[in-house]
Amino acid sequence: MLSLLNVHRDVAARHGRFHILKGISFDAEPGEVTALLGPNGAGKTTTLSIAQGIDKATSGTVQLLGVDPYRAGADLRSQVGVMLQGGGLPMAVTGQRLLLHLQRLYEQPADVEDLMERLQIHDFKDRQIRRLSGGQRQRLGLAAALVGRPRVVFLDEPSAGLDPISRSIVFDLIEELKAAGVCIILTTHLLEDAQRLADQVVLIRDGRVENSGTVEQLTATDFRPPFVFKLSAPLTDRQRADFPQHLTLVDEMGASRPNTWRVSGIETPADLHALTSWWVQHDLMPCDFGMSGKSLEDVFWELTAHDEA
Ligand SMILES: Nc1ncnc2c1ncn2[C@@H]1O[C@H](COP(=O)(O)OP(=O)(O)OP(=O)(O)O)[C@@H](O)[C@H]1O
């Protein structure tokens, strides 16, 4: 439904050209959520703008529903729903008026009453948009993107500023769109959201696709989950000196999680035994311990760590 191939985007800068995108390629399929994930300034919004046809690629190929979105006419637009970062909604009208107005622009629009019900817009439908909270605008923005029953939906930071209840309402609707075969492309900073919603994650860093795949693929790479334990008091120098030599104790949690330690090097039951024997030797009873799988957050931080290197 959407295909980007080797997309570059340059802009004029004080000293020559600034390369925002340096060869972005990915495909997004119907009935799937594709999440563009990456640090600030990575190029996610620019990629989304080019995919929608708001912005033009300097080089490379973009195909949206079989056509170049930058040159396409009204026929393509009516099949695409867009929710921009910050809303882009007209401030002086009420939510209901906006949705009913948009409804008239489409041949086979969605039922506005139903959309308002689903996104819990009823309570504030008669209020001017300027008076709505950030989360209410966000939900209205999503409703506006869906009035035309689009086949492809672009959502720039859809969960930004939403409280947990609104977030879950929005997520349920995204799941429903997915089940109905809609192709959804979204950007997010929230790894948790990508982990929950995305069928495909495209990790963008410095204008390039650093990695892409399903959440499972990205988090599966020969990785051993870290062993973490928490004590009720700090370790003494003596206790640290006695720590099994072939394991490594890392105080990585810092001030936010005091007395919480990560152990690397645990690969066999014997390694685990060495750790628990050290606990016994020093009469240390952890108040919490465990191993957990690699999260998308781990992948993300591995990526951004490169940036700082
Ligand atoms: N028209 C422009 N002229 C100059 N620089 C630009 C222009 N548009 C974007 N940039 C720069 O390109 C980079 C990528 O911007 P973009 O908004 O696509 O990033 P992003 O990944 O969406 O970031 P964020 O997560 O902060 O929204 C940024 O450094 C931005 O300042």
The ligand as an SDF file (V2000), in Angstrom:
LIG
                    3D

 31 33  0  0  0  0  0  0  0  0999 V2000
   12.7970   22.4070    6.2320 N   0  0  0  0  0  0  0  0  0  0  0  0
   13.8240   22.0960    6.9890 C   0  0  0  0  0  0  0  0  0  0  0  0
   14.9690   22.7960    6.9570 N   0  0  0  0  0  0  0  0  0  0  0  0
   16.0290   22.4850    7.7280 C   0  0  0  0  0  0  0  0  0  0  0  0
   16.0380   21.4480    8.5670 N   0  0  0  0  0  0  0  0  0  0  0  0
   14.9340   20.7030    8.6770 C   0  0  0  0  0  0  0  0  0  0  0  0
   13.7640   20.9790    7.8990 C   0  0  0  0  0  0  0  0  0  0  0  0
   12.8290   20.0480    8.2170 N   0  0  0  0  0  0  0  0  0  0  0  0
   13.3950   19.2510    9.1590 C   0  0  0  0  0  0  0  0  0  0  0  0
   14.6470   19.6390    9.4280 N   0  0  0  0  0  0  0  0  0  0  0  0
   15.5980   18.9810   10.3590 C   0  0  0  0  0  0  0  0  0  0  0  0
   15.6790   17.6070    9.9720 O   0  0  0  0  0  0  0  0  0  0  0  0
   15.7810   16.7610   11.1110 C   0  0  0  0  0  0  0  0  0  0  0  0
   14.6770   15.7390   11.1110 C   0  0  0  0  0  0  0  0  0  0  0  0
   13.4320   16.3640   11.4110 O   0  0  0  0  0  0  0  0  0  0  0  0
   12.0890   15.5270   11.6850 P   0  0  0  0  0  0  0  0  0  0  0  0
   11.0470   16.5040   12.1510 O   0  0  0  0  0  0  0  0  0  0  0  0
   11.7590   14.7160   10.4890 O   0  0  0  0  0  0  0  0  0  0  0  0
   12.5540   14.6000   12.8770 O   0  0  0  0  0  0  0  0  0  0  0  0
   11.6980   13.6820   13.8380 P   0  0  0  0  0  0  0  0  0  0  0  0
   12.3630   12.3630   13.8590 O   0  0  0  0  0  0  0  0  0  0  0  0
   10.2570   13.7100   13.4600 O   0  0  0  0  0  0  0  0  0  0  0  0
   11.8990   14.4290   15.2130 O   0  0  0  0  0  0  0  0  0  0  0  0
   10.9520   14.5680   16.4890 P   0  0  0  0  0  0  0  0  0  0  0  0
   10.9190   13.2270   17.1090 O   0  0  0  0  0  0  0  0  0  0  0  0
   11.6900   15.5610   17.3240 O   0  0  0  0  0  0  0  0  0  0  0  0
    9.6090   15.0560   16.0330 O   0  0  0  0  0  0  0  0  0  0  0  0
   15.7790   17.7110   12.3040 C   0  0  0  0  0  0  0  0  0  0  0  0
   17.1290   17.9420   12.6690 O   0  0  0  0  0  0  0  0  0  0  0  0
   15.1100   18.9560   11.7760 C   0  0  0  0  0  0  0  0  0  0  0  0
   15.5380   20.0830   12.4940 O   0  0  0  0  0  0  0  0  0  0  0  0
  1  2  1  0
  2  3  1  0
  2  7  2  0
  3  4  2  0
  4  5  1  0
  5  6  2  0
  6  7  1  0
  6 10  1  0
  7  8  1  0
  8  9  2  0
  9 10  1  0
 10 11  1  0
 11 12  1  0
 11 30  1  0
 12 13  1  0
 13 14  1  0
 13 28  1  0
 14 15  1  0
 15 16  1  0
 16 17  2  0
 16 18  1  0
 16 19  1  0
 19 20  1  0
 20 21  2  0
 20 22  1  0
 20 23  1  0
 23 24  1  0
 24 25  2  0
 24 26  1  0
 24 27  1  0
 28 29  1  0
 28 30  1  0
 30 31  1  0
M  END
$$$$
